[in-house]
Amino acid sequence: MMLTAEIPLINTTQDAPSRTSSGLAQRLQNMMIGIIIFLGGFVIFEPAPYELVLIITLVVWFALGLRIPRAIFPLLILFSIFSTGGIISSFQMVDHKSGFIYVAVSYFLALTSVFFAIIISSDEKRLPLIFKVYVASALVSTMLGLLGYFNISGFAMFTKFERAAGAFQDPNVFGPFLTAPILYLVYRLLNTNLKGVIPIAAMLGILALGLFLAFSRAAWGLTAFSLLMFYALLFINEQRARVRLKYIVLAVCGVAVLIFAFLALLQIDAVSNLFLQRAKVVQDYDGGTMGRFERHALGFKMALENPLGIGPLVFPKYFIEDTHNIYLKSLMAYGWIGFVCWLTMMFWTLIAGFKLLFRPRPWQVYHQIAYTIFVGHCFVGIVIDTDHWRHFYLMIGIIWACILLEKQWQAKKRAKVSHSQFRNARPPQI
């Protein structure tokens, strides 16, 4: 199926060459989507190949007639006003140019969520494609990080601060990037046959090892929270007692395996030492003088005195470190205008997407994964900046795509009922 109202559906009455060209066009589109998703796991420098390919894809797709469905407009408008706040905030800086560049990158990444929402809502079959390619990308990036962590010659660039970073600039971004494929593989593991258990478990083990060796507290917390919420949703939505029992047994077995693997890894001195250091709830740079939390308090106070913001990348000039809080970041870099838009986007997404968690649809599990990760990011945003996380915008796009798919589902249902009533209507008596 092609793009709903924007690009005509494939008509079975068309001649063979037309059907062939339509099928070829769709295959090319899906191939480009796959390339984009795969490149999302490789952000060693900016602009990354992910952005460059996406720019070309956006230009071509819109040139071919891609339009934005009405249901997606709120997301586009909120992100546009959010970025406008960033432009206004940039005028408070001495170096306007650097501020404009930062805001331009933010706006482009925000537009990717709109793009993903459109292309997925036009064909929900793209969801399994996206997640399968996401898993492949995560596996390659993780393997690079593991090779670097274990000091394999030539792979040192894939570690940062003695932590696995994969093909990312920061372990604190690499770790959260792995959450979505981990949840997807958990679902696959729960619903596969015996032949599929070993390869899926092996892939899950690689990603889990990469997540652990990233030593990112935010990533650990995000994955644990998202996994628990996702598992609870699977259990609640499952009506068959036998399957529920299977979920419980596999959960117990999974926890046991994780504990065993965790204890085994702690036998390595380098791992245990760094784990004990990173496992502290409050690090020195969190609670110390001018630490993370004190900077947050001073930053929010500064926001009251600067309603237009102080400009992107300016906060570290006052407090040495960056905000490490997306809510404070939106106040400082995008002003109160941006802050209100960011909160509105979050609450709108949370409310609109919540009811879909319990409706059996072909895309339900993908929505559940994206939604639980989005909720986790809302909490993680308290201790880290997420406005330039590519996978975060992908999750937003998936949620809004499912919102639109649900609207289409309901519209088709009403149309079917109306058609049935019309056919069954009796002619008036004369």
C-alpha positions as CSV (number, residue, x, y, z in Angstrom):
1,M,0.0,0.0,0.0
2,M,1.3,3.4,-0.9
3,L,0.8,6.7,0.8
4,T,-2.9,7.0,1.7
5,A,-4.4,10.1,0.2
6,E,-1.2,11.7,-0.9
7,I,-0.1,8.9,-3.3
8,P,-2.8,6.8,-4.9
9,L,-3.3,3.2,-3.7
10,I,-2.2,0.4,-6.1
11,N,-5.3,-0.3,-8.2
12,T,-5.7,-4.0,-9.1
13,T,-7.4,-3.0,-12.3
14,Q,-4.3,-1.3,-13.7
15,D,-2.3,-2.9,-16.3
16,A,0.8,-5.1,-15.4
17,P,3.5,-2.4,-16.2
18,S,1.7,0.0,-13.9
19,R,1.6,-2.5,-11.1
20,T,5.2,-3.4,-11.6
21,S,6.3,0.2,-11.5
22,S,4.3,0.8,-8.3
23,G,5.8,-2.3,-6.7
24,L,9.3,-1.2,-7.7
25,A,8.7,2.3,-6.3
26,Q,7.5,0.9,-3.0
27,R,10.6,-1.4,-2.8
28,L,12.9,1.5,-3.4
29,Q,11.1,3.5,-0.7
30,N,11.4,0.7,1.8
31,M,15.1,0.3,0.9
32,M,15.7,4.0,1.6
33,I,13.9,3.6,4.9
34,G,16.1,0.6,5.8
35,I,19.3,2.5,5.0
36,I,18.2,5.5,7.1
37,I,17.3,3.3,10.1
38,F,20.6,1.4,9.8
39,L,22.7,4.6,9.7
40,G,21.0,5.7,12.9
41,G,23.4,3.5,14.8
42,F,26.5,5.3,13.5
43,V,26.9,8.9,14.8
44,I,30.6,9.2,15.4
45,F,30.7,12.7,13.9
46,E,28.2,15.3,12.9
47,P,26.6,15.8,10.5
48,A,26.3,12.0,10.4
49,P,25.5,9.9,7.3
50,Y,22.1,9.5,8.8
51,E,21.3,13.2,8.3
52,L,22.8,13.4,4.9
53,V,20.8,10.5,3.5
54,L,17.6,11.7,5.3
55,I,18.0,15.1,3.7
56,I,18.1,13.6,0.2
57,T,15.2,11.3,1.0
58,L,13.0,14.1,2.4
59,V,13.6,16.2,-0.7
60,V,12.9,13.4,-3.1
61,W,9.8,12.2,-1.2
62,F,8.2,15.6,-0.9
63,A,9.0,16.3,-4.6
64,L,7.1,13.2,-5.5
65,G,4.0,14.5,-3.7
66,L,4.3,13.5,-0.1
67,R,1.9,15.5,2.1
68,I,1.4,15.8,5.8
69,P,-1.9,14.3,7.1
70,R,-4.0,16.6,9.2
71,A,-3.6,14.4,12.3
72,I,0.2,15.0,12.2
73,F,0.0,18.8,12.0
74,P,0.0,19.3,15.9
75,L,3.4,17.6,16.0
76,L,4.8,19.7,13.2
77,I,3.4,22.9,14.6
78,L,4.7,22.3,18.1
79,F,8.2,21.5,16.9
80,S,8.1,24.5,14.6
81,I,7.2,26.9,17.4
82,F,9.8,25.1,19.6
83,S,12.5,25.9,17.1
84,T,11.2,29.4,16.7
85,G,11.9,29.8,20.4
86,G,15.4,28.7,19.8
87,I,15.9,31.3,17.1
88,I,14.7,34.0,19.4
89,S,16.9,32.7,22.1
90,S,19.9,32.7,19.7
91,F,19.6,36.5,19.3
92,Q,20.5,36.8,23.0
93,M,24.0,35.4,22.1
94,V,27.0,37.2,20.8
95,D,27.6,34.5,18.3
96,H,24.2,34.2,16.6
97,K,25.5,31.8,13.9
98,S,26.4,29.0,16.2
99,G,23.0,29.3,17.9
100,F,21.2,29.2,14.5
101,I,23.1,26.1,13.5
102,Y,22.2,24.3,16.7
103,V,18.5,25.1,16.3
104,A,18.6,24.1,12.7
105,V,19.9,20.7,13.6
106,S,17.3,20.4,16.3
107,Y,14.5,21.3,13.9
108,F,15.7,18.9,11.3
109,L,15.8,16.0,13.8
110,A,12.3,17.0,15.0
111,L,11.1,16.9,11.4
112,T,12.3,13.3,11.2
113,S,9.6,12.3,13.7
114,V,7.0,13.9,11.3
115,F,8.5,12.1,8.4
116,F,8.5,8.7,10.1
117,A,4.9,9.2,11.3
118,I,3.8,9.9,7.7
119,I,5.6,7.0,6.0
120,I,4.6,4.5,8.7
121,S,1.0,5.6,8.8
122,S,0.9,5.1,5.0
123,D,1.9,1.5,5.3
124,E,2.0,-0.2,8.8
125,K,4.0,-3.1,7.2
126,R,7.1,-0.8,7.4
127,L,7.1,-1.2,11.2
128,P,8.6,-4.7,11.2
129,L,11.1,-3.6,8.6
130,I,12.2,-0.7,10.8
131,F,12.6,-2.8,13.9
132,K,14.5,-5.6,12.1
133,V,16.9,-3.1,10.5
134,Y,17.2,-1.3,13.9
135,V,18.3,-4.6,15.5
136,A,20.9,-5.1,12.7
137,S,22.3,-1.6,13.2
138,A,22.4,-2.0,17.0
139,L,24.2,-5.4,16.7
140,V,26.9,-3.9,14.4
141,S,27.4,-0.8,16.5
142,T,27.5,-3.0,19.7
143,M,30.1,-5.4,18.2
144,L,32.3,-2.4,17.4
145,G,31.9,-1.2,21.0
146,L,32.7,-4.6,22.4
147,L,35.8,-5.0,20.2
148,G,37.0,-1.6,21.4
149,Y,36.2,-2.3,25.1
150,F,38.2,-5.6,25.1
151,N,41.2,-3.7,23.5
152,I,41.1,-5.4,20.1
153,S,43.7,-3.5,18.0
154,G,42.1,-0.9,15.7
155,F,38.8,-0.5,17.5
156,A,39.8,1.9,20.3
157,M,37.8,4.7,18.8
158,F,34.6,2.8,19.7
159,T,35.2,3.3,23.5
160,K,35.0,6.5,25.5
161,F,36.2,6.9,29.1
162,E,36.9,3.1,29.3
163,R,33.2,2.5,28.5
164,A,31.7,0.9,25.4
165,A,30.4,3.6,23.1
166,G,29.7,1.7,19.9
167,A,29.7,3.9,16.8
168,F,28.6,6.9,18.9
169,Q,30.3,9.9,20.4
170,D,29.0,9.3,23.9
171,P,28.3,6.0,25.8
172,N,25.3,7.9,27.4
173,V,23.7,8.0,23.9
174,F,24.8,4.6,22.8
175,G,23.2,2.9,25.8
176,P,19.7,4.3,25.4
177,F,19.9,3.6,21.7
178,L,19.9,-0.1,22.5
179,T,16.7,-0.1,24.5
180,A,14.3,-0.4,21.6
181,P,16.0,-3.4,19.9
182,I,16.3,-5.1,23.3
183,L,12.6,-4.8,23.9
184,Y,11.8,-6.0,20.3
185,L,14.0,-9.0,20.8
186,V,12.4,-9.8,24.1
187,Y,9.1,-9.9,22.4
188,R,10.4,-12.1,19.6
189,L,11.9,-14.4,22.2
190,L,8.6,-14.7,24.0
191,N,6.8,-15.5,20.7
192,T,9.2,-17.7,18.8
193,N,9.5,-21.5,18.3
194,L,12.3,-23.6,19.7
195,K,14.4,-23.2,16.6
196,G,14.3,-19.4,16.9
197,V,15.3,-19.3,20.6
198,I,19.1,-19.6,20.2
199,P,19.7,-16.9,17.5
200,I,17.3,-14.4,19.2
201,A,18.8,-15.1,22.6
202,A,22.3,-14.7,21.2
203,M,21.4,-11.3,19.7
204,L,19.8,-10.2,22.9
205,G,22.8,-11.3,24.9
206,I,25.1,-9.2,22.7
207,L,23.0,-6.1,23.1
208,A,22.6,-6.6,26.8
209,L,26.4,-6.9,27.2
210,G,26.9,-3.7,25.2
211,L,24.3,-2.0,27.4
212,F,26.0,-3.1,30.6
213,L,29.5,-2.1,29.4
214,A,28.3,1.3,28.3
215,F,28.1,2.0,32.1
216,S,25.4,4.5,31.6
217,R,23.1,4.8,34.6
218,A,20.5,6.6,32.4
219,A,20.6,3.7,29.9
220,W,20.3,1.1,32.7
221,G,17.4,2.9,34.3
222,L,15.7,3.5,30.9
223,T,15.9,-0.1,29.8
224,A,14.8,-1.5,33.2
225,F,11.8,0.8,33.4
226,S,10.8,0.3,29.7
227,L,11.2,-3.5,29.9
228,L,9.1,-3.7,33.1
229,M,6.4,-1.5,31.6
230,F,6.4,-3.3,28.3
231,Y,6.3,-6.7,29.9
232,A,3.4,-5.6,32.1
233,L,1.5,-4.4,29.0
234,L,2.1,-7.8,27.3
235,F,0.8,-9.6,30.3
236,I,-2.3,-7.4,30.7
237,N,-3.2,-7.6,27.1
238,E,-2.8,-11.4,26.9
239,Q,-6.1,-13.1,27.7
240,R,-4.9,-16.7,27.5
241,A,-3.9,-18.2,30.9
242,R,-1.4,-20.6,29.3
243,V,0.5,-17.7,27.6
244,R,0.5,-15.7,30.7
245,L,2.0,-18.6,32.6
246,K,4.7,-18.8,29.9
247,Y,5.5,-15.1,30.3
248,I,5.9,-15.6,34.1
249,V,8.2,-18.6,33.7
250,L,10.3,-17.0,31.0
251,A,10.6,-13.8,33.1
252,V,11.9,-15.8,36.0
253,C,14.4,-17.6,33.8
254,G,15.5,-14.4,32.1
255,V,16.2,-12.7,35.5
256,A,18.1,-15.8,36.6
257,V,20.3,-15.7,33.5
258,L,20.9,-11.9,33.9
259,I,22.0,-12.4,37.5
260,F,24.3,-15.2,36.5
261,A,25.9,-13.2,33.7
262,F,26.1,-10.1,35.9
263,L,28.0,-12.0,38.6
264,A,30.3,-13.6,36.0
265,L,31.2,-10.2,34.5
266,L,32.0,-8.8,38.0
267,Q,34.8,-11.3,38.2
268,I,36.7,-9.2,35.8
269,D,38.5,-6.5,37.8
270,A,38.2,-3.7,35.3
271,V,34.5,-4.3,35.0
272,S,33.8,-4.6,38.7
273,N,35.8,-1.5,39.5
274,L,34.1,0.7,37.0
275,F,30.7,-0.8,37.9
276,L,31.2,0.0,41.6
277,Q,32.1,3.6,40.6
278,R,29.2,4.1,38.1
279,A,26.6,2.3,40.3
280,K,26.6,5.1,42.8
281,V,23.2,6.9,42.7
282,V,24.9,10.3,43.2
283,Q,28.3,10.9,41.7
284,D,30.7,13.6,42.8
285,Y,29.8,15.6,39.8
286,D,26.1,15.3,40.6
287,G,25.9,16.4,44.2
288,G,29.2,18.3,44.7
289,T,29.7,22.0,44.6
290,M,28.3,23.3,41.3
291,G,27.4,19.7,40.6
292,R,24.6,18.6,38.3
293,F,21.7,19.2,40.8
294,E,23.0,22.6,42.0
295,R,23.4,23.7,38.3
296,H,19.8,22.7,37.8
297,A,18.6,24.8,40.6
298,L,20.6,27.8,39.5
299,G,19.6,27.3,35.9
300,F,15.8,27.3,36.7
301,K,16.4,30.5,38.7
302,M,18.2,32.0,35.7
303,A,15.2,31.0,33.5
304,L,13.0,33.3,35.5
305,E,15.2,36.2,34.7
306,N,15.6,35.3,31.1
307,P,12.2,34.4,29.6
308,L,13.6,34.4,26.1
309,G,16.4,32.1,27.0
310,I,20.2,32.7,26.9
311,G,20.9,30.8,23.7
312,P,22.0,27.3,22.7
313,L,25.4,26.2,24.1
314,V,25.7,29.3,26.4
315,F,24.9,27.5,29.7
316,P,28.3,25.8,30.0
317,K,30.0,29.3,29.8
318,Y,28.3,30.1,33.1
319,F,28.4,26.7,34.8
320,I,31.3,24.8,33.1
321,E,29.1,21.8,32.3
322,D,26.0,21.6,30.1
323,T,22.5,21.5,31.5
324,H,22.1,17.7,31.5
325,N,18.3,18.2,31.9
326,I,16.1,18.5,28.8
327,Y,13.6,20.7,30.6
328,L,16.2,23.1,31.8
329,K,17.8,22.9,28.3
330,S,14.5,23.9,26.6
331,L,14.3,26.9,29.0
332,M,17.9,28.0,28.4
333,A,18.2,27.3,24.7
334,Y,14.6,27.8,23.5
335,G,13.1,30.1,26.1
336,W,9.8,29.8,27.7
337,I,8.2,29.5,24.3
338,G,10.2,26.3,23.6
339,F,9.7,25.0,27.1
340,V,5.9,25.2,26.9
341,C,6.0,23.6,23.4
342,W,8.2,20.7,24.6
343,L,5.9,20.0,27.5
344,T,2.8,20.2,25.3
345,M,4.4,17.8,22.8
346,M,5.2,15.3,25.6
347,F,1.8,15.4,27.3
348,W,-0.1,15.3,24.0
349,T,1.9,12.3,22.9
350,L,1.5,10.6,26.3
351,I,-2.3,11.1,26.4
352,A,-3.1,10.4,22.7
353,G,-0.9,7.3,22.7
354,F,-2.0,5.8,26.0
355,K,-5.4,4.4,25.0
356,L,-3.8,2.6,22.0
357,L,-1.8,0.5,24.4
358,F,-4.8,-1.7,25.1
359,R,-6.4,-2.0,21.7
360,P,-5.5,-5.1,19.7
361,R,-4.2,-3.9,16.4
362,P,-1.5,-5.3,13.9
363,W,0.8,-2.5,15.1
364,Q,0.1,-2.7,18.8
365,V,3.4,-4.2,20.0
366,Y,5.4,-1.7,18.0
367,H,3.4,1.1,19.6
368,Q,3.9,-0.4,23.0
369,I,7.7,-0.5,22.6
370,A,7.9,3.1,21.3
371,Y,5.5,4.4,24.0
372,T,7.2,2.7,26.9
373,I,10.6,4.0,25.7
374,F,9.1,7.5,25.3
375,V,7.8,7.5,28.8
376,G,11.3,6.4,30.0
377,H,12.8,9.3,28.1
378,C,10.5,11.7,29.9
379,F,12.1,10.6,33.2
380,V,15.7,10.2,31.8
381,G,15.4,13.8,30.5
382,I,15.7,15.0,34.1
383,V,19.4,14.0,34.1
384,I,20.4,14.3,30.5
385,D,19.7,16.3,27.3
386,T,17.7,14.3,24.7
387,D,16.9,17.0,22.1
388,H,19.5,15.7,19.7
389,W,18.9,11.9,20.2
390,R,17.9,10.5,16.8
391,H,16.3,7.3,18.1
392,F,14.1,9.4,20.5
393,Y,12.5,11.2,17.5
394,L,12.0,7.8,15.8
395,M,10.0,6.6,18.8
396,I,7.9,9.8,18.7
397,G,7.3,9.2,15.0
398,I,6.2,5.7,15.6
399,I,3.7,6.7,18.3
400,W,2.2,9.4,16.1
401,A,2.0,7.0,13.2
402,C,0.1,4.6,15.3
403,I,-2.2,7.4,16.4
404,L,-2.9,8.1,12.8
405,L,-3.3,4.4,11.9
406,E,-5.9,4.2,14.7
407,K,-7.9,7.1,13.2
408,Q,-7.8,5.4,9.8
409,W,-8.9,2.1,11.4
410,Q,-11.8,3.8,13.1
411,A,-12.8,5.6,9.8
412,K,-12.8,2.3,7.9
413,K,-14.8,0.7,10.6
414,R,-17.4,3.5,10.5
415,A,-17.5,3.4,6.7
416,K,-18.0,-0.4,6.8
417,V,-20.9,0.0,9.2
418,S,-22.5,2.7,7.1
419,H,-22.2,0.6,4.0
420,S,-23.7,-2.4,5.7
421,Q,-26.6,-0.3,7.0
422,F,-27.2,1.1,3.5
423,R,-27.3,-2.4,1.9
424,N,-29.6,-3.7,4.6
425,A,-32.0,-0.8,4.5
426,R,-35.5,-1.6,3.3
427,P,-37.2,0.4,0.5
428,P,-39.8,2.8,1.8
429,Q,-43.4,1.4,1.9
430,I,-45.7,3.1,-0.6
